[in-house]
Amino acid sequence: MRASRLFSILTTLQARGQVTAPELAEACEVSVRTIYRDIDALSAAGVPVYADRGAEGGYRLLDGYRVRLNGLSQGEAEALFMAGLPGPAAALGLDAAMVAAQTKLMAALPENLRPNARGMQQRFHLDAPGWFGETEEPQHLRAIAGAVLRENLIEIRYQSWKAEKRRRVAPLGLVLKGGSWYLAGLVDGNVRTYRVARVLDCVTLETSFARPADFDLAAYWRASIERLEAELHPNQATVRLSPFGLKLFDALAHPYVKARMRLAEGSDADGWRVATMPVGKTVWHAATELLRLGAEVEVIAPAELRDKMAELTGAMAARYAEAPARRAARR
């Protein structure tokens, strides 16, 4: 356990440069006092670990000191090869670099770890798009990815839902979601999200930008998803669901809605149960979402949503009732 922790401290210092004792303690899940003892042990073993005092201080390795890649556990080696996702890497133009890096990593691994690491590539595959969807291949993805890495400003012509726009963007990061690529970009002091497939033109400028030190791409994306889901389902509806309707709801409902659906205790004589759930921002959107459940759902409230369901289902019934007459007329 301690040997693994000492190696983890070494690799963390090598990767991050300067790290405080509390940060190391949190990463290793031990006390700060234990980290002090580990640092003393590394120093006694000849590892050049130095402490910088003060508010901005921390531990660091002597410049030029490197740790050889010979301390990976079996699980760590397998996890590294799981991170090599060929689809996204190829989309970004990094497939050749990824293969070369994996070859070097394989050569650096001990002989006993190589079969398992190689087997991870043969046994696991990532298919990013949802069912019946296709992976987008945006024309300007590689140019944008290059600008993200080099921290260069870009000028884009973008087709939004409402109109075509031109923007000068500081590209902060790319996200692959459900087979589609999204750009998080800084515009006029605010971070905004752009679907890369809707970028009509992209020009990379020579001008660089200062990346915000406190920007966390993963945290930004989580907050954006939560905000979007809440905006799409701001209202509440009370409905009755049949036993089969509950199964359909579980299979077809949006995850945001499923997580916030409240099911009342007990059922009626036919097994139907009352539930309260988030629905779309307009009556029409809410009705179209519930129509996927067919005759296995009945809206109780609000009244305007119940009326809209009656209107839509009535129009559908009338349309299909006319079908036999039309077929007879054609014959």
C-alpha positions as CSV (number, residue, x, y, z in Angstrom):
1,M,0.0,0.0,0.0
2,R,2.7,2.5,1.0
3,A,4.9,1.6,-2.1
4,S,1.9,2.3,-4.3
5,R,1.2,5.6,-2.5
6,L,4.9,6.7,-2.8
7,F,4.8,6.0,-6.6
8,S,1.5,7.9,-6.9
9,I,3.1,10.9,-5.1
10,L,6.0,10.8,-7.5
11,T,3.9,10.6,-10.7
12,T,1.6,13.4,-9.4
13,L,4.6,15.7,-8.8
14,Q,6.0,14.9,-12.2
15,A,2.7,15.5,-13.9
16,R,1.6,18.7,-12.1
17,G,4.9,20.3,-11.2
18,Q,4.1,21.7,-7.8
19,V,1.5,20.2,-5.4
20,T,0.6,21.0,-1.8
21,A,0.5,18.5,1.0
22,P,-3.3,18.8,1.4
23,E,-3.8,18.1,-2.3
24,L,-1.6,15.0,-2.1
25,A,-3.4,13.9,1.0
26,E,-6.8,14.2,-0.7
27,A,-5.5,12.4,-3.8
28,C,-4.1,9.5,-1.8
29,E,-6.9,9.4,0.7
30,V,-4.6,9.7,3.7
31,S,-3.8,12.4,6.3
32,V,-1.5,15.4,5.7
33,R,0.8,14.0,8.4
34,T,1.1,10.8,6.4
35,I,2.1,12.8,3.4
36,Y,4.8,14.5,5.4
37,R,6.3,11.1,6.4
38,D,6.1,9.9,2.8
39,I,7.9,12.9,1.5
40,D,10.6,12.3,4.1
41,A,10.9,8.7,3.0
42,L,11.3,9.8,-0.7
43,S,14.0,12.3,0.3
44,A,15.8,9.6,2.3
45,A,15.7,7.3,-0.7
46,G,17.4,9.9,-2.9
47,V,14.4,11.3,-4.7
48,P,15.0,15.1,-5.1
49,V,11.8,16.4,-3.6
50,Y,11.9,20.1,-2.6
51,A,9.4,22.2,-0.5
52,D,8.6,25.8,-1.4
53,R,7.4,27.7,1.6
54,G,4.6,30.3,1.7
55,A,1.0,30.7,0.6
56,E,2.0,29.8,-3.0
57,G,4.3,27.0,-2.0
58,G,4.1,23.2,-2.2
59,Y,6.3,20.2,-3.0
60,R,8.0,19.8,-6.4
61,L,10.7,17.6,-8.0
62,L,14.1,18.9,-9.1
63,D,13.9,20.2,-12.6
64,G,14.7,17.4,-15.1
65,Y,14.0,14.5,-12.7
66,R,11.7,12.0,-14.4
67,V,10.0,8.8,-13.2
68,R,10.2,5.8,-15.5
69,L,6.9,4.1,-16.5
70,N,7.5,0.9,-14.6
71,G,5.1,1.1,-11.7
72,L,1.8,0.5,-13.4
73,S,-0.5,-2.0,-11.8
74,Q,-2.5,-4.4,-14.0
75,G,-5.7,-2.4,-13.6
76,E,-3.9,0.9,-14.4
77,A,-2.4,-0.5,-17.5
78,E,-5.8,-1.8,-18.7
79,A,-7.5,1.5,-17.9
80,L,-5.0,3.4,-20.1
81,F,-5.8,1.2,-23.1
82,M,-9.5,1.6,-22.4
83,A,-8.9,5.4,-22.8
84,G,-7.8,4.9,-26.4
85,L,-11.1,5.4,-28.2
86,P,-10.4,5.0,-32.0
87,G,-13.6,6.7,-33.2
88,P,-13.2,10.1,-31.4
89,A,-9.4,10.1,-32.0
90,A,-9.9,9.6,-35.7
91,A,-12.5,12.4,-35.8
92,L,-10.0,14.8,-34.2
93,G,-7.2,13.6,-36.5
94,L,-5.3,11.9,-33.7
95,D,-5.8,8.3,-34.7
96,A,-2.2,7.8,-35.9
97,A,-0.8,9.6,-32.8
98,M,-2.9,7.4,-30.6
99,V,-1.7,4.2,-32.2
100,A,1.9,5.4,-31.8
101,A,1.4,6.3,-28.2
102,Q,-0.2,2.9,-27.4
103,T,2.7,1.2,-29.1
104,K,5.2,3.1,-26.9
105,L,3.1,2.4,-23.8
106,M,3.0,-1.3,-24.7
107,A,6.8,-1.4,-25.0
108,A,7.2,0.3,-21.6
109,L,5.0,-2.2,-19.8
110,P,6.4,-5.2,-18.1
111,E,6.0,-8.4,-20.1
112,N,3.3,-9.9,-17.7
113,L,1.0,-6.9,-18.2
114,R,1.0,-6.7,-22.0
115,P,-1.5,-9.5,-22.8
116,N,-4.2,-8.0,-20.5
117,A,-3.6,-4.5,-21.8
118,R,-3.8,-5.6,-25.4
119,G,-6.9,-7.6,-24.7
120,M,-8.8,-4.5,-23.5
121,Q,-8.8,-3.2,-27.0
122,Q,-10.1,-6.5,-28.4
123,R,-13.0,-6.8,-25.8
124,F,-14.4,-3.3,-25.4
125,H,-15.7,-0.9,-28.0
126,L,-17.3,2.5,-27.8
127,D,-20.3,3.3,-30.0
128,A,-21.1,6.9,-29.1
129,P,-24.3,7.7,-31.0
130,G,-27.7,6.6,-29.6
131,W,-29.7,3.8,-31.2
132,F,-30.7,4.5,-34.8
133,G,-28.5,7.5,-34.8
134,E,-25.3,8.3,-36.8
135,T,-22.1,9.9,-35.8
136,E,-21.7,13.4,-37.1
137,E,-18.6,14.2,-39.1
138,P,-18.4,18.0,-38.9
139,Q,-16.3,19.6,-41.6
140,H,-14.5,22.0,-39.3
141,L,-13.9,19.7,-36.3
142,R,-10.2,19.2,-36.7
143,A,-9.6,23.0,-37.3
144,I,-11.5,23.8,-34.1
145,A,-9.7,21.0,-32.2
146,G,-6.3,22.5,-33.3
147,A,-7.4,25.9,-32.1
148,V,-8.5,24.5,-28.7
149,L,-5.1,22.9,-28.2
150,R,-3.1,26.0,-29.4
151,E,-5.4,28.4,-27.6
152,N,-6.0,30.5,-30.8
153,L,-9.1,32.6,-31.4
154,I,-11.4,31.4,-34.2
155,E,-14.0,33.2,-36.4
156,I,-17.0,31.1,-37.2
157,R,-20.2,31.4,-39.3
158,Y,-22.8,29.5,-37.4
159,Q,-26.3,28.4,-38.2
160,S,-28.4,28.6,-35.1
161,W,-32.1,27.7,-34.7
162,K,-33.2,31.2,-35.6
163,A,-30.6,32.7,-37.9
164,E,-27.1,32.6,-39.3
165,K,-24.5,34.4,-37.1
166,R,-20.9,35.3,-37.1
167,R,-18.9,35.0,-33.9
168,R,-15.3,35.5,-32.8
169,V,-14.8,32.7,-30.2
170,A,-12.1,31.6,-27.8
171,P,-12.4,27.8,-28.0
172,L,-12.1,26.3,-24.5
173,G,-13.0,22.7,-25.1
174,L,-14.8,20.0,-27.1
175,V,-17.4,17.6,-25.9
176,L,-18.7,14.4,-27.7
177,K,-22.3,13.8,-26.6
178,G,-24.6,11.2,-28.2
179,G,-22.5,11.1,-31.4
180,S,-22.5,14.9,-31.8
181,W,-19.6,17.3,-31.1
182,Y,-20.1,20.5,-29.1
183,L,-17.8,23.4,-28.6
184,A,-17.6,25.4,-25.4
185,G,-16.4,28.8,-26.4
186,L,-15.9,32.2,-24.7
187,V,-17.7,35.0,-26.4
188,D,-18.0,38.5,-25.0
189,G,-17.0,37.3,-21.5
190,N,-19.6,34.4,-21.4
191,V,-19.1,30.7,-22.1
192,R,-21.5,29.4,-24.8
193,T,-22.1,26.1,-26.4
194,Y,-22.0,25.6,-30.2
195,R,-22.9,22.4,-32.1
196,V,-19.8,21.9,-34.3
197,A,-21.9,20.4,-37.2
198,R,-23.7,23.8,-37.5
199,V,-20.4,25.7,-38.0
200,L,-20.6,26.7,-41.7
201,D,-17.2,28.3,-41.9
202,C,-14.2,28.5,-39.5
203,V,-11.0,30.6,-39.7
204,T,-8.3,30.1,-37.2
205,L,-6.7,33.4,-36.2
206,E,-3.1,34.0,-35.2
207,T,-4.3,35.8,-32.1
208,S,-4.0,33.7,-28.9
209,F,-6.2,34.1,-25.9
210,A,-5.8,33.6,-22.1
211,R,-7.7,30.6,-21.0
212,P,-9.7,31.3,-17.8
213,A,-7.8,29.6,-14.9
214,D,-11.0,28.6,-13.2
215,F,-12.7,27.0,-16.2
216,D,-13.6,23.3,-15.8
217,L,-14.9,21.8,-19.0
218,A,-16.6,18.8,-17.3
219,A,-18.2,21.0,-14.6
220,Y,-19.4,23.5,-17.2
221,W,-20.9,20.7,-19.3
222,R,-22.8,19.1,-16.4
223,A,-24.2,22.5,-15.4
224,S,-25.2,23.2,-19.0
225,I,-27.0,19.8,-19.4
226,E,-28.9,20.3,-16.1
227,R,-29.9,23.9,-17.1
228,L,-31.1,22.8,-20.5
229,E,-33.1,19.9,-19.2
230,A,-34.8,22.2,-16.6
231,E,-35.6,24.7,-19.3
232,L,-37.2,22.1,-21.6
233,H,-39.4,20.7,-18.8
234,P,-40.4,23.7,-16.6
235,N,-44.1,22.6,-16.0
236,Q,-45.8,19.8,-14.0
237,A,-48.6,17.4,-15.0
238,T,-50.6,14.9,-13.1
239,V,-51.5,11.7,-15.0
240,R,-52.8,8.2,-14.6
241,L,-50.7,5.4,-15.9
242,S,-51.7,1.8,-16.6
243,P,-49.3,-1.1,-15.6
244,F,-48.2,-1.3,-19.2
245,G,-48.0,2.5,-19.4
246,L,-45.5,2.5,-16.5
247,K,-43.3,0.1,-18.5
248,L,-43.6,2.3,-21.6
249,F,-42.8,5.4,-19.5
250,D,-39.6,3.7,-18.1
251,A,-38.5,2.8,-21.7
252,L,-39.4,6.0,-23.5
253,A,-39.3,8.9,-21.0
254,H,-36.5,11.4,-20.9
255,P,-34.0,10.6,-18.1
256,Y,-34.6,14.0,-16.5
257,V,-38.3,13.3,-16.4
258,K,-37.9,9.8,-15.0
259,A,-35.6,11.0,-12.2
260,R,-38.2,13.6,-11.1
261,M,-41.4,11.6,-11.6
262,R,-43.3,11.1,-8.3
263,L,-45.6,8.0,-8.2
264,A,-48.4,8.0,-5.7
265,E,-48.9,5.1,-3.4
266,G,-51.5,2.5,-4.3
267,S,-53.5,1.8,-7.4
268,D,-57.1,1.7,-8.5
269,A,-59.1,-1.5,-9.3
270,D,-57.6,-1.7,-12.8
271,G,-54.1,-1.3,-11.5
272,W,-53.7,2.3,-12.8
273,R,-51.5,4.6,-10.7
274,V,-51.3,8.4,-10.4
275,A,-48.0,10.2,-11.1
276,T,-46.7,13.7,-11.1
277,M,-44.0,14.5,-13.6
278,P,-42.2,17.4,-15.4
279,V,-43.5,18.2,-18.9
280,G,-42.5,20.5,-21.8
281,K,-42.6,24.3,-21.7
282,T,-45.7,24.5,-24.0
283,V,-48.9,22.6,-23.9
284,W,-48.2,21.2,-27.4
285,H,-44.7,19.9,-26.4
286,A,-46.1,18.3,-23.3
287,A,-48.9,16.6,-25.2
288,T,-46.6,15.2,-27.9
289,E,-44.3,13.8,-25.2
290,L,-47.3,12.0,-23.5
291,L,-48.8,10.8,-26.8
292,R,-45.9,8.3,-27.0
293,L,-47.6,6.4,-24.3
294,G,-50.8,6.0,-26.4
295,A,-53.9,4.9,-24.6
296,E,-51.9,3.8,-21.5
297,V,-51.9,7.4,-20.1
298,E,-54.6,9.8,-19.0
299,V,-53.9,13.4,-18.2
300,I,-55.7,14.6,-15.0
301,A,-54.2,18.1,-14.7
302,P,-53.6,20.8,-15.9
303,A,-56.9,21.2,-17.7
304,E,-55.4,22.9,-20.8
305,L,-53.1,19.9,-21.3
306,R,-56.0,17.5,-20.9
307,D,-57.9,19.5,-23.5
308,K,-55.0,19.4,-25.9
309,M,-54.7,15.6,-25.5
310,A,-58.4,15.3,-26.3
311,E,-58.0,17.6,-29.3
312,L,-55.1,15.7,-30.8
313,T,-56.4,12.2,-30.2
314,G,-59.8,13.3,-31.5
315,A,-58.2,14.6,-34.7
316,M,-56.3,11.4,-35.1
317,A,-59.4,9.2,-34.6
318,A,-61.3,11.3,-37.1
319,R,-58.5,11.0,-39.6
320,Y,-58.2,7.2,-39.3
321,A,-62.0,6.8,-39.3
322,E,-62.1,8.3,-42.8
323,A,-59.6,5.9,-44.1
324,P,-62.0,3.0,-44.9
325,A,-64.3,5.4,-46.9
326,R,-61.3,6.7,-48.9
327,R,-60.2,3.1,-49.7
328,A,-63.7,2.2,-50.8
329,A,-63.9,5.2,-53.0
330,R,-60.5,4.3,-54.7
331,R,-61.7,0.8,-55.3
